[in-house]
Structures are given as structure tokens and as C-alpha cells.
Amino acid sequence: MNVTTCIKTRRSIRKYKPVPVAHSVIDSIVSAASYSPSWNNTQITRFIAIEDSSILDTISNDFTPSFNANIIRQAPVLMAVTFVKGQCGFERDGSYITKKGDHWQMFDAGIACQTFCLAAKEQGLGTVIMGIFDEDGIADLLHIPEDQELAALIALGYPDIDPAPPVRKTLEELLQYR
Ligand SMILES: Cc1cc2nc3c(=O)[nH]c(=O)nc-3n(C[C@H](O)[C@H](O)[C@H](O)COP(=O)(O)O)c2cc1C
């Protein structure tokens, strides 16, 4: 699959087949995501592949709104994406390098999420990035270390739907030449 086709045909998938995803496939997707660009090559993004049904039940029942819980309940894998704090956007003495402060951390995690989703698409897998969840509750449940922060959840599995692409803004709205 060429890159443009992969970018344009990737969709957020909210319904999955009850088929497990082999660890070798998950490994290859995270390995591809490791090639994402990052601030000063700090590579702060980390991945926790959750397959344990009791953990998935707790996340869907206690820590996510129903529209995301309904996705998580039938996805074979839920990826918790975290990042190591305090490296990206910071000087060695801990001060911010730019006016954006520590926002570069989420920027880098976001790039890694998109690379992950595209690599998954190439393998025939569907994904949906989820940003709405009880961050503290899930961080506690997963024992995420103090020096890391939970950035996003990504459901992963073989798609059971083929949604039409949501309308995109026009080039005129998106692009200016100066
Ligand atoms: C940062 C971020 C957070 C998102 N959070 C959610 C979410 O909580 N639940 C959900 O169903 N979709 C979520 N989405 C998916 C978007 O709704 C989706 O990407 C958008 O509607 C465009 O559709 P497409 O991904 O199929 O192109 C999120 C996407 C991003 C990038």
C-alpha cells in the first residue's frame, strides 16, 4: 500500500471482529511507530498493549464514557499510549526551551499515534484514537510510573465496518501561500 493510499483510507474504526491480533503484528506496528520524529530524538512515547479482559472491563466500566466503552468492549487490544515527562521541550536544567513549554510532549506522542495508526492500517488493522477517559483512574490501574503521563488510548483490531470518510476541509480553507 502506498503512503497516500494508507493516509487517505485510514478511518477511525469503532467496531471490530472478535479476532485476536498476533503479538508479532503488534510488535511490528510499534516498531514502525518508533521511527516517528521526536524532539531532539528524545523518543518519549511508550505503548502498553492491554489484552487482559479484566483490565479492559475495568477501563470500559469505570473509566470511559459509554461511547468509548462500547468501542473498548469489543476491541481485542487497547493500546495505552504514554510519554516520559520532562524531556521534550525542556533544557537540561528543566526550564522550557520555547514558548510552547511542555506542549511538545503531546505533539510527539500525537505523531507517534498517527504513525501507529498508519502502520496498523497497512497490516489490515483498524484503530481509533480516544482522548476522553479518566486519566488518573487508568494511570493508577495500569501502574503508569510517576515520570510518565497517559496521552491517549487507541483501540486496535480487525475492522468489522468500512465507514465512509468524514468530509474534509478544502485546500482553500487549509492552505495559504505567502
Ligand atoms: C486527539 C484525538 C482524540 C479523539 N478522541 C476520540 C474519542 O474519544 N472517541 C472517538 O470515538 N473518537 C475519537 N477520535 C477520533 C476522531 O473522531 C476522528 O479521527 C475524526 O472524526 C476523523 O475521522 P477519521 O479518523 O475516520 O478520519 C479522536 C481523534 C483524535 C486525533
The ligand as a Tripos MOL2 file, in Angstrom:
@<TRIPOS>MOLECULE
LIG
   31    33     1     0     0
SMALL
NO_CHARGES

@<TRIPOS>ATOM
      1 C1         -6.7470   13.5060   19.7340 C.3       1 LIG1
      2 C2         -7.9480   12.7130   19.2500 C.ar      1 LIG1
      3 C3         -8.9110   12.3220   20.1710 C.ar      1 LIG1
      4 C4        -10.0080   11.5640   19.7340 C.ar      1 LIG1
      5 N1        -10.9030   11.1070   20.6750 N.ar      1 LIG1
      6 C5        -11.8950   10.2760   20.2720 C.ar      1 LIG1
      7 C6        -12.7370    9.6670   21.2530 C.ar      1 LIG1
      8 O1        -12.5990    9.8820   22.4640 O.2       1 LIG1
      9 N2        -13.7040    8.8110   20.8180 N.ar      1 LIG1
     10 C7        -13.8700    8.5210   19.4690 C.ar      1 LIG1
     11 O2        -14.7520    7.7300   19.1510 O.2       1 LIG1
     12 N3        -13.0830    9.0850   18.5280 N.ar      1 LIG1
     13 C8        -12.0930    9.9420   18.8900 C.ar      1 LIG1
     14 N4        -11.2310   10.4630   17.9500 N.ar      1 LIG1
     15 C9        -11.4090   10.1150   16.5260 C.3       1 LIG1
     16 C10       -11.9530   11.2990   15.6970 C.3       1 LIG1
     17 O3        -13.3090   11.4810   15.9820 O.3       1 LIG1
     18 C11       -11.7290   11.0060   14.1870 C.3       1 LIG1
     19 O4        -10.3480   10.9280   13.9290 O.3       1 LIG1
     20 C12       -12.3470   12.0710   13.2890 C.3       1 LIG1
     21 O5        -13.7510   12.0860   13.4050 O.3       1 LIG1
     22 C13       -11.9960   11.8480   11.8030 C.3       1 LIG1
     23 O6        -12.3860   10.5600   11.3730 O.3       1 LIG1
     24 P1        -11.3090    9.5520   10.7310 P.3       1 LIG1
     25 O7        -10.2950    9.2530   11.8030 O.co2     1 LIG1
     26 O8        -12.0740    8.3320   10.3200 O.co2     1 LIG1
     27 O9        -10.6700   10.2270    9.5560 O.co2     1 LIG1
     28 C14       -10.1490   11.2350   18.3510 C.ar      1 LIG1
     29 C15        -9.1610   11.6330   17.4490 C.ar      1 LIG1
     30 C16        -8.0710   12.3420   17.8860 C.ar      1 LIG1
     31 C17        -6.9840   12.7260   16.8960 C.3       1 LIG1
@<TRIPOS>BOND
     1     1     2 1
     2     2     3 ar
     3     2    30 ar
     4     3     4 ar
     5     4     5 ar
     6     4    28 ar
     7     5     6 ar
     8     6     7 ar
     9     6    13 1
    10     7     8 2
    11     7     9 ar
    12     9    10 ar
    13    10    11 2
    14    10    12 ar
    15    12    13 ar
    16    13    14 ar
    17    14    15 1
    18    14    28 ar
    19    15    16 1
    20    16    17 1
    21    16    18 1
    22    18    19 1
    23    18    20 1
    24    20    21 1
    25    20    22 1
    26    22    23 1
    27    23    24 1
    28    24    25 2
    29    24    26 1
    30    24    27 1
    31    28    29 ar
    32    29    30 ar
    33    30    31 1
@<TRIPOS>SUBSTRUCTURE
     1 LIG1         1 GROUP 0 **** ****
